[in-house]
Amino acid sequence: MAGTEAATAPARLELARRRAAEGDLEGALAEARTAARADRSLSEAFAIWGIAACELGLFADAIEPLTLAADRVPRGSVGWANVTSQLARAFSYLGYWSHAASRAAAVEAIDPPVPPVRQRIGAAFARVGLIDRGLAHLEWAVKARPDLADARHDLGLAYLS
């Protein structure tokens, strides 16, 4: 890795954070990817890259950075649950159902108290055909955050399945 690239990686990560906070997911993805490629030790850069890719519907592009981030974040933490639930989501949209179910089950085991995380694992379970298992998480997410449109949408789809 070139010295200049390594020196700019933290600055790129900071830009990625700002762009994500502003809702500029394309900008966040580009900056985080540049930071992660320049300094592979920046786990947060991989997380932002993968999460932004998921939120943009670029699920195939999200697998590598989310896998690296999930493997580096302390298992059982809220950060790990967030990254791993996004990874389960990406796997489920790409048809890698055993990977999706495995990652969602790992998050389920810690009973995360975060509605978007529960929504993502519930939706991943529902997409892989584990409707009853997914419904419990989706219903919990909608009850906890009735304003969460994705959770309401995924719950409706699960009820129709």
Backbone as ProteinMPNN parsed JSONL, in Angstrom:
{"seq_chain_A": "MAGTEAATAPARLELARRRAAEGDLEGALAEARTAARADRSLSEAFAIWGIAACELGLFADAIEPLTLAADRVPRGSVGWANVTSQLARAFSYLGYWSHAASRAAAVEAIDPPVPPVRQRIGAAFARVGLIDRGLAHLEWAVKARPDLADARHDLGLAYLS", "coords_chain_A": {"N_chain_A": [[0.859, -1.174, 0.0], [0.582, 2.159, -0.84], [2.194, 4.942, 0.743], [0.923, 7.459, 0.617], [-1.729, 6.777, -0.039], [-2.477, 5.362, 2.285], [-2.308, 7.397, 4.148], [-4.388, 9.048, 3.352], [-6.592, 7.5, 3.768], [-7.934, 7.569, 6.396], [-9.04, 10.149, 6.198], [-10.745, 9.829, 4.02], [-12.48, 7.964, 5.108], [-13.687, 9.537, 7.062], [-15.026, 11.348, 5.384], [-16.783, 9.516, 4.218], [-18.367, 8.845, 6.431], [-19.596, 11.336, 6.899], [-20.993, 11.729, 4.485], [-22.757, 9.562, 4.562], [-24.264, 10.247, 6.831], [-25.522, 12.491, 5.83], [-27.203, 11.348, 4.043], [-26.315, 10.757, 1.524], [-25.847, 8.188, -0.113], [-24.529, 7.072, -2.349], [-22.198, 8.64, -2.471], [-21.153, 8.059, 0.071], [-20.662, 5.316, -0.192], [-18.691, 5.32, -2.255], [-16.567, 6.794, -1.059], [-16.068, 5.257, 1.269], [-15.377, 2.779, 0.142], [-13.013, 3.5, -1.194], [-11.427, 4.241, 1.024], [-11.334, 1.782, 2.423], [-10.041, 0.118, 0.593], [-7.583, 1.358, 0.492], [-6.635, 1.118, 3.084], [-6.823, -1.695, 4.613], [-7.323, -2.289, 7.229], [-9.318, -0.735, 8.233], [-12.095, -1.338, 9.526], [-14.575, -0.083, 9.878], [-14.855, 1.331, 7.501], [-15.291, -0.736, 5.671], [-17.748, -1.61, 6.669], [-19.435, 0.655, 6.27], [-19.292, 0.851, 3.473], [-20.435, -1.64, 2.677], [-23.024, -1.505, 3.872], [-24.078, 0.808, 2.676], [-24.094, -0.077, 0.025], [-25.993, -2.157, 0.219], [-28.294, -0.663, 0.953], [-28.64, 0.735, -1.367], [-29.457, -1.226, -3.01], [-27.545, -2.786, -4.205], [-26.738, -5.578, -3.907], [-24.959, -7.73, -4.539], [-22.539, -6.389, -4.62], [-22.267, -5.778, -1.98], [-21.606, -7.999, -0.445], [-18.802, -8.83, -0.038], [-17.551, -6.571, 1.425], [-19.302, -6.472, 3.669], [-19.023, -9.029, 4.774], [-16.32, -9.01, 5.562], [-16.437, -6.901, 7.438], [-18.329, -7.907, 9.308], [-16.97, -10.092, 10.312], [-14.996, -8.873, 11.758], [-16.024, -7.138, 13.673], [-16.94, -7.018, 17.136], [-18.567, -9.925, 18.042], [-21.985, -10.17, 18.778], [-22.337, -7.561, 19.538], [-24.131, -4.427, 19.047], [-23.301, -3.166, 16.718], [-22.213, -5.343, 15.308], [-24.569, -6.856, 14.989], [-26.015, -5.14, 13.334], [-24.408, -5.009, 10.963], [-24.268, -7.747, 10.315], [-26.971, -8.403, 9.987], [-27.524, -6.906, 7.725], [-25.897, -8.296, 5.967], [-27.183, -10.801, 5.95], [-29.53, -9.975, 4.74], [-28.548, -9.178, 2.164], [-27.553, -11.671, 1.209], [-30.001, -13.057, 1.127], [-31.468, -11.71, -0.867], [-29.931, -12.33, -3.064], [-30.306, -14.992, -3.387], [-28.841, -16.824, -1.929], [-29.666, -18.758, 0.147], [-29.1, -20.496, 2.348], [-26.869, -19.276, 3.465], [-28.006, -16.806, 4.102], [-29.986, -17.529, 5.984], [-28.365, -18.63, 7.971], [-26.771, -16.435, 8.807], [-28.826, -14.696, 9.66], [-29.906, -16.232, 11.736], [-27.773, -16.221, 13.529], [-27.801, -13.562, 14.366], [-30.357, -13.451, 15.426], [-30.021, -15.025, 17.68], [-28.954, -13.362, 19.622], [-31.027, -11.751, 20.28], [-31.676, -8.999, 19.324], [-32.329, -5.596, 20.267], [-33.067, -3.679, 18.395], [-35.136, -2.173, 16.137], [-34.766, -1.885, 13.158], [-32.818, -3.859, 12.705], [-34.107, -6.194, 13.557], [-36.176, -6.155, 11.701], [-34.746, -6.592, 9.308], [-33.642, -9.196, 9.717], [-35.973, -10.64, 10.05], [-37.219, -10.258, 7.551], [-35.294, -11.492, 5.941], [-35.484, -14.165, 6.833], [-38.144, -14.645, 6.014], [-37.915, -14.336, 3.204], [-36.405, -16.576, 2.571], [-38.132, -18.581, 2.95], [-38.813, -19.243, 5.547], [-41.222, -18.42, 6.953], [-42.872, -18.258, 9.341], [-40.93, -17.994, 11.304], [-39.778, -15.597, 10.545], [-41.95, -13.843, 10.774], [-42.347, -13.289, 13.525], [-40.221, -11.568, 14.154], [-40.662, -9.464, 12.366], [-43.205, -8.563, 13.159], [-42.567, -7.703, 15.751], [-40.779, -5.62, 15.136], [-42.464, -3.805, 13.776], [-44.307, -3.227, 15.783], [-42.612, -2.005, 17.654], [-41.614, 0.133, 16.183], [-43.737, 1.722, 14.536], [-43.567, 3.544, 12.469], [-41.683, 2.634, 10.698], [-41.313, 2.091, 7.556], [-40.239, 0.09, 5.813], [-40.349, -2.167, 7.427], [-43.103, -2.481, 7.814], [-43.869, -2.947, 5.168], [-42.411, -5.344, 4.589], [-43.59, -7.006, 6.485], [-46.229, -7.117, 5.553], [-45.779, -8.455, 3.082], [-44.84, -10.885, 4.09], [-47.122, -11.826, 5.409], [-48.713, -12.308, 3.184], [-47.44, -14.418, 2.037]], "CA_chain_A": [[0.0, 0.0, 0.0], [1.373, 3.382, -0.932], [2.103, 5.783, 1.927], [-0.071, 8.511, 0.403], [-3.057, 6.172, 0.065], [-2.737, 5.053, 3.69], [-2.514, 8.663, 4.859], [-5.682, 9.626, 2.989], [-7.681, 6.586, 4.119], [-8.769, 8.097, 7.481], [-9.805, 11.303, 5.702], [-11.816, 9.273, 3.181], [-13.452, 7.366, 6.02], [-14.449, 10.654, 7.647], [-15.949, 11.799, 4.331], [-17.833, 8.489, 4.09], [-19.273, 9.035, 7.576], [-20.397, 12.548, 6.669], [-21.914, 11.502, 3.364], [-23.807, 8.655, 5.052], [-25.118, 11.031, 7.731], [-26.291, 13.413, 4.988], [-28.085, 10.569, 3.18], [-25.691, 10.583, 0.21], [-25.345, 6.817, -0.058], [-23.539, 6.844, -3.416], [-20.957, 9.267, -2.027], [-20.643, 7.284, 1.208], [-20.129, 4.064, -0.731], [-17.447, 5.586, -2.976], [-15.512, 7.189, -0.119], [-15.755, 4.123, 2.142], [-14.665, 1.778, -0.667], [-11.653, 4.015, -1.399], [-10.723, 4.133, 2.308], [-11.115, 0.365, 2.739], [-9.027, -0.431, -0.314], [-6.296, 1.969, 0.826], [-6.197, 0.629, 4.394], [-7.721, -2.823, 4.879], [-7.583, -2.418, 8.666], [-10.43, 0.149, 8.592], [-13.327, -2.134, 9.531], [-15.742, 0.788, 9.708], [-14.97, 1.652, 6.08], [-15.945, -1.887, 5.048], [-19.144, -1.615, 7.109], [-20.17, 1.714, 5.557], [-19.327, 0.44, 2.067], [-21.414, -2.71, 2.512], [-24.37, -1.048, 4.234], [-24.522, 1.713, 1.608], [-24.403, -0.905, -1.149], [-27.29, -2.804, 0.488], [-29.367, 0.329, 0.913], [-28.807, 1.114, -2.773], [-29.895, -2.405, -3.751], [-26.38, -3.39, -4.858], [-26.497, -6.66, -2.962], [-23.748, -8.486, -4.873], [-21.395, -5.554, -4.247], [-22.232, -5.637, -0.524], [-21.196, -9.239, 0.236], [-17.408, -8.835, 0.422], [-17.271, -5.662, 2.548], [-20.07, -6.833, 4.865], [-18.421, -10.225, 5.361], [-15.114, -8.577, 6.268], [-16.826, -6.111, 8.612], [-18.997, -8.78, 10.287], [-15.959, -10.958, 10.919], [-14.076, -8.068, 12.573], [-16.741, -6.435, 14.751], [-17.185, -7.957, 18.24], [-19.804, -10.695, 17.91], [-22.97, -9.904, 19.809], [-22.525, -6.118, 19.717], [-25.147, -3.838, 18.176], [-22.653, -2.969, 15.42], [-22.16, -6.647, 14.654], [-25.934, -7.214, 14.6], [-26.386, -4.301, 12.199], [-23.672, -5.457, 9.783], [-24.632, -9.132, 10.0], [-28.344, -8.424, 9.455], [-27.421, -6.427, 6.34], [-25.318, -9.405, 5.206], [-28.275, -11.761, 5.757], [-30.412, -9.354, 3.735], [-27.905, -9.281, 0.85], [-27.579, -13.079, 0.809], [-31.37, -13.482, 0.809], [-31.845, -11.136, -2.162], [-29.143, -12.974, -4.117], [-30.679, -16.398, -3.47], [-27.958, -17.662, -1.12], [-30.597, -18.9, 1.252], [-28.501, -21.092, 3.554], [-26.03, -18.224, 4.066], [-28.908, -15.8, 4.679], [-30.6, -18.087, 7.187], [-27.308, -18.798, 8.969], [-26.425, -15.113, 9.359], [-29.992, -14.19, 10.391], [-30.012, -17.011, 12.975], [-26.739, -15.749, 14.442], [-28.288, -12.305, 14.939], [-31.537, -13.807, 16.223], [-29.573, -15.625, 18.939], [-28.665, -12.337, 20.637], [-32.283, -11.039, 20.521], [-31.332, -7.577, 19.24], [-33.422, -4.683, 20.594], [-33.057, -2.601, 17.41], [-36.158, -2.513, 15.143], [-34.321, -2.172, 11.787], [-32.105, -5.138, 12.674], [-35.139, -7.249, 13.621], [-36.873, -6.134, 10.413], [-33.91, -7.221, 8.277], [-33.544, -10.655, 9.882], [-37.311, -11.181, 9.784], [-37.413, -10.283, 6.102], [-34.404, -12.515, 5.383], [-36.118, -15.453, 7.092], [-39.334, -14.767, 5.164], [-37.495, -14.524, 1.809], [-35.868, -17.922, 2.361], [-39.218, -19.535, 3.167], [-39.049, -19.479, 6.976], [-42.204, -17.356, 7.18], [-43.26, -18.145, 10.755], [-39.776, -17.492, 12.052], [-39.622, -14.198, 10.181], [-43.082, -13.041, 11.234], [-42.15, -12.834, 14.908], [-39.312, -10.422, 14.132], [-41.307, -8.36, 11.653], [-44.259, -8.026, 14.027], [-41.896, -6.983, 16.828], [-40.235, -4.371, 14.586], [-43.576, -2.888, 13.484], [-44.858, -2.783, 17.062], [-41.639, -1.105, 18.272], [-41.452, 1.327, 15.339], [-44.794, 1.719, 13.522], [-43.195, 4.447, 11.377], [-40.656, 1.99, 9.882], [-42.032, 1.671, 6.347], [-39.718, -1.18, 5.309], [-40.847, -3.248, 8.288], [-44.522, -2.668, 7.493], [-43.899, -3.559, 3.838], [-41.967, -6.73, 4.696], [-44.603, -7.74, 7.242], [-47.33, -7.385, 4.616], [-45.345, -9.511, 2.162], [-44.767, -12.157, 4.825], [-48.498, -12.28, 5.612], [-49.233, -12.787, 1.913], [-46.697, -15.625, 1.584]], "C_chain_A": [[0.901, 1.232, 0.0], [1.143, 4.237, 0.305], [1.045, 6.859, 1.797], [-1.483, 7.968, 0.538], [-3.418, 5.895, 1.515], [-3.019, 6.328, 4.475], [-3.882, 9.261, 4.553], [-6.852, 8.74, 3.407], [-8.529, 7.096, 5.288], [-9.61, 9.304, 7.045], [-10.969, 10.841, 4.834], [-12.894, 8.628, 4.043], [-14.308, 8.453, 6.663], [-15.442, 11.218, 6.636], [-17.097, 10.815, 4.153], [-18.849, 8.618, 5.213], [-20.201, 10.224, 7.342], [-21.417, 12.339, 5.563], [-23.055, 10.583, 3.79], [-24.788, 9.418, 5.942], [-26.008, 12.002, 6.96], [-27.272, 12.684, 4.074], [-27.56, 10.376, 1.773], [-25.04, 9.203, 0.172], [-24.333, 6.515, -1.151], [-22.188, 7.422, -3.017], [-20.325, 8.502, -0.877], [-19.998, 5.993, 0.728], [-18.78, 4.313, -1.394], [-16.306, 5.932, -2.019], [-15.093, 6.022, 0.776], [-14.981, 3.046, 1.378], [-13.218, 2.22, -0.886], [-10.829, 3.883, -0.117], [-10.378, 2.683, 2.626], [-10.042, -0.251, 1.857], [-7.634, 0.125, -0.007], [-5.737, 1.431, 2.145], [-7.179, -0.453, 4.851], [-7.986, -3.039, 6.366], [-8.772, -1.569, 9.116], [-11.767, -0.595, 8.485], [-14.566, -1.284, 9.306], [-15.937, 1.169, 8.246], [-15.661, 0.504, 5.337], [-17.431, -1.922, 5.411], [-19.961, -0.565, 6.352], [-20.332, 1.361, 4.089], [-20.438, -0.602, 1.864], [-22.841, -2.277, 2.812], [-24.911, -0.113, 3.161], [-24.898, 0.918, 0.362], [-25.755, -1.602, -0.974], [-28.439, -1.821, 0.34], [-29.638, 0.813, -0.507], [-29.281, -0.055, -3.632], [-28.782, -3.104, -4.509], [-25.895, -4.567, -4.013], [-25.239, -7.464, -3.265], [-22.498, -7.705, -4.47], [-21.226, -5.448, -2.729], [-21.618, -6.842, 0.185], [-19.778, -9.167, 0.791], [-17.174, -7.849, 1.575], [-18.046, -6.012, 3.81], [-19.493, -8.061, 5.553], [-17.166, -9.849, 6.155], [-15.468, -7.803, 7.54], [-17.433, -7.004, 9.697], [-17.992, -9.671, 11.017], [-15.018, -10.201, 11.857], [-14.737, -7.386, 13.767], [-17.007, -7.431, 15.88], [-18.57, -8.614, 18.129], [-20.728, -10.41, 19.091], [-23.205, -8.426, 20.064], [-23.621, -5.619, 18.776], [-24.564, -3.597, 16.782], [-22.574, -4.266, 14.631], [-23.547, -7.059, 14.167], [-26.371, -6.415, 13.379], [-25.72, -4.799, 10.919], [-24.127, -6.855, 9.362], [-26.064, -9.233, 9.472], [-28.368, -7.89, 8.026], [-26.853, -7.53, 5.439], [-26.373, -10.482, 4.946], [-29.236, -11.254, 4.69], [-29.834, -9.506, 2.337], [-27.93, -10.723, 0.345], [-28.986, -13.506, 0.396], [-31.83, -12.931, -0.536], [-31.106, -11.802, -3.313], [-29.443, -14.467, -4.256], [-29.743, -17.344, -2.745], [-28.664, -17.926, 0.209], [-29.971, -19.514, 2.499], [-27.593, -20.075, 4.251], [-26.899, -17.174, 4.752], [-29.496, -16.304, 5.989], [-29.573, -18.235, 8.312], [-26.951, -17.465, 9.62], [-27.591, -14.54, 10.17], [-30.142, -14.926, 11.727], [-28.966, -16.571, 14.002], [-27.172, -14.452, 15.124], [-29.474, -12.577, 15.856], [-31.133, -14.315, 17.604], [-29.271, -14.596, 20.021], [-29.894, -11.484, 20.946], [-32.077, -9.515, 20.485], [-32.54, -6.662, 19.496], [-33.567, -3.52, 19.604], [-34.047, -2.939, 16.288], [-35.65, -2.73, 13.716], [-33.558, -3.491, 11.661], [-33.115, -6.278, 12.689], [-35.921, -7.307, 12.313], [-36.052, -6.864, 9.354], [-33.809, -8.73, 8.464], [-34.9, -11.304, 9.648], [-37.579, -11.295, 8.3], [-36.531, -11.342, 5.445], [-34.992, -13.902, 5.617], [-37.319, -15.663, 6.17], [-38.938, -15.033, 3.711], [-36.956, -15.921, 1.553], [-36.896, -18.998, 2.696], [-39.496, -19.874, 4.62], [-40.002, -18.394, 7.491], [-42.518, -17.183, 8.665], [-42.124, -17.574, 11.601], [-39.563, -15.998, 11.774], [-40.728, -13.313, 10.725], [-42.877, -12.494, 12.646], [-41.259, -11.586, 14.954], [-39.951, -9.214, 13.455], [-42.411, -7.73, 12.495], [-43.66, -7.222, 15.174], [-41.405, -5.629, 16.326], [-41.34, -3.353, 14.318], [-44.198, -2.366, 14.775], [-43.929, -1.756, 17.718], [-41.496, 0.208, 17.506], [-42.508, 1.315, 14.227], [-44.492, 2.606, 12.312], [-42.173, 3.827, 10.421], [-41.325, 1.351, 8.654], [-41.545, 0.325, 5.814], [-40.238, -2.351, 6.132], [-42.314, -3.533, 7.987], [-44.675, -3.358, 6.138], [-43.537, -5.048, 3.908], [-42.958, -7.586, 5.471], [-45.787, -8.083, 6.347], [-46.981, -8.487, 3.632], [-45.31, -10.867, 2.842], [-46.176, -12.706, 5.07], [-49.092, -12.853, 4.335], [-48.57, -14.08, 1.436], [-47.322, -16.898, 2.068]], "O_chain_A": [[1.864, 1.313, 0.762], [0.042, 4.262, 0.856], [0.337, 7.149, 2.762], [-2.341, 8.604, 1.149], [-4.544, 6.164, 1.934], [-3.869, 6.338, 5.365], [-4.474, 9.916, 5.412], [-7.997, 9.194, 3.399], [-9.755, 7.063, 5.187], [-10.753, 9.457, 7.474], [-12.061, 11.405, 4.908], [-14.083, 8.735, 3.743], [-15.522, 8.295, 6.791], [-16.577, 11.533, 6.993], [-18.245, 11.218, 3.96], [-20.053, 8.514, 4.981], [-21.411, 10.143, 7.551], [-22.575, 12.732, 5.698], [-24.204, 10.811, 3.412], [-26.002, 9.253, 5.818], [-27.122, 12.301, 7.39], [-28.084, 13.322, 3.404], [-28.283, 9.881, 0.909], [-23.838, 9.065, 0.396], [-23.375, 5.78, -0.915], [-21.154, 6.779, -3.2], [-19.109, 8.312, -0.845], [-18.918, 5.621, 1.187], [-17.82, 3.591, -1.124], [-15.199, 5.412, -2.162], [-13.903, 5.819, 1.016], [-14.035, 2.467, 1.912], [-12.298, 1.409, -0.776], [-9.672, 3.464, -0.16], [-9.261, 2.386, 3.049], [-9.229, -1.049, 2.323], [-6.628, -0.552, -0.219], [-4.524, 1.302, 2.308], [-8.236, -0.151, 5.406], [-8.797, -3.892, 6.725], [-9.194, -1.671, 10.267], [-12.473, -0.489, 7.482], [-15.5, -1.707, 8.624], [-17.073, 1.315, 7.796], [-16.512, 0.739, 4.479], [-18.273, -2.225, 4.566], [-21.047, -0.859, 5.854], [-21.406, 1.557, 3.521], [-21.279, -0.451, 0.978], [-23.766, -2.641, 2.087], [-26.075, -0.224, 2.774], [-25.906, 1.209, -0.282], [-26.564, -1.638, -1.9], [-29.437, -2.113, -0.319], [-30.747, 1.252, -0.813], [-29.484, 0.098, -4.836], [-29.055, -3.936, -5.374], [-24.787, -4.55, -3.477], [-24.52, -7.845, -2.341], [-21.512, -8.295, -4.028], [-20.157, -5.071, -2.25], [-21.152, -6.71, 1.317], [-19.572, -9.418, 1.978], [-16.645, -8.25, 2.612], [-17.518, -5.87, 4.913], [-19.472, -8.13, 6.782], [-16.973, -10.311, 7.279], [-14.87, -8.025, 8.593], [-17.089, -6.872, 10.871], [-18.155, -9.962, 12.202], [-14.318, -10.817, 12.661], [-14.074, -7.092, 14.762], [-17.277, -8.599, 15.598], [-19.597, -7.937, 18.123], [-20.303, -10.409, 20.246], [-24.171, -8.064, 20.736], [-23.992, -6.306, 17.825], [-25.248, -3.799, 15.779], [-22.835, -4.286, 13.429], [-23.687, -7.559, 13.051], [-27.026, -6.953, 12.486], [-26.39, -4.989, 9.904], [-24.345, -7.108, 8.177], [-26.344, -10.058, 8.602], [-29.148, -8.368, 7.202], [-27.275, -7.68, 4.292], [-26.448, -11.018, 3.841], [-29.697, -12.018, 3.842], [-30.541, -9.917, 1.417], [-28.285, -10.974, -0.807], [-29.148, -14.238, -0.581], [-32.521, -13.63, -1.277], [-31.615, -11.831, -4.433], [-28.901, -15.131, -5.139], [-29.839, -18.557, -2.927], [-28.294, -17.382, 1.25], [-30.286, -19.086, 3.61], [-27.551, -20.016, 5.48], [-26.577, -16.707, 5.844], [-29.502, -15.585, 6.988], [-29.888, -17.989, 9.476], [-26.841, -17.377, 10.842], [-27.382, -13.966, 11.239], [-30.471, -14.307, 12.739], [-29.239, -16.55, 15.202], [-26.936, -14.265, 16.318], [-29.577, -11.997, 16.937], [-31.828, -14.062, 18.588], [-29.323, -14.914, 21.209], [-29.822, -10.586, 21.785], [-32.279, -8.831, 21.489], [-33.637, -6.922, 19.002], [-34.134, -2.484, 19.952], [-33.822, -3.901, 15.553], [-36.073, -3.701, 13.089], [-33.641, -4.163, 10.633], [-32.99, -7.226, 11.914], [-36.29, -8.391, 11.862], [-36.593, -7.662, 8.589], [-33.881, -9.476, 7.488], [-34.97, -12.405, 9.103], [-38.106, -12.305, 7.835], [-36.958, -12.014, 4.506], [-35.003, -14.73, 4.706], [-37.487, -16.745, 5.607], [-39.557, -15.866, 3.05], [-37.039, -16.41, 0.426], [-36.573, -20.186, 2.723], [-40.345, -20.721, 4.896], [-39.645, -17.573, 8.337], [-42.436, -16.072, 9.187], [-42.35, -16.767, 12.503], [-39.208, -15.237, 12.675], [-40.482, -12.165, 11.095], [-43.211, -11.34, 12.915], [-41.528, -10.657, 15.716], [-39.799, -8.081, 13.913], [-42.54, -6.506, 12.54], [-44.19, -6.171, 15.533], [-41.583, -4.612, 16.995], [-41.171, -2.167, 14.602], [-44.574, -1.196, 14.855], [-44.393, -0.759, 18.271], [-41.284, 1.264, 18.103], [-42.204, 0.936, 13.096], [-45.094, 2.438, 11.252], [-41.83, 4.452, 9.417], [-41.829, 0.229, 8.713], [-42.36, -0.501, 5.402], [-40.534, -3.412, 5.583], [-42.723, -4.692, 7.914], [-45.512, -4.247, 5.979], [-44.245, -5.899, 3.37], [-43.148, -8.76, 5.153], [-46.291, -9.206, 6.378], [-47.803, -9.366, 3.372], [-45.698, -11.877, 2.255], [-46.401, -13.911, 4.954], [-49.891, -13.787, 4.392], [-49.079, -14.753, 0.54], [-46.821, -17.983, 1.774]]}, "name": "protein", "num_of_chains": 1, "seq": "MAGTEAATAPARLELARRRAAEGDLEGALAEARTAARADRSLSEAFAIWGIAACELGLFADAIEPLTLAADRVPRGSVGWANVTSQLARAFSYLGYWSHAASRAAAVEAIDPPVPPVRQRIGAAFARVGLIDRGLAHLEWAVKARPDLADARHDLGLAYLS"}
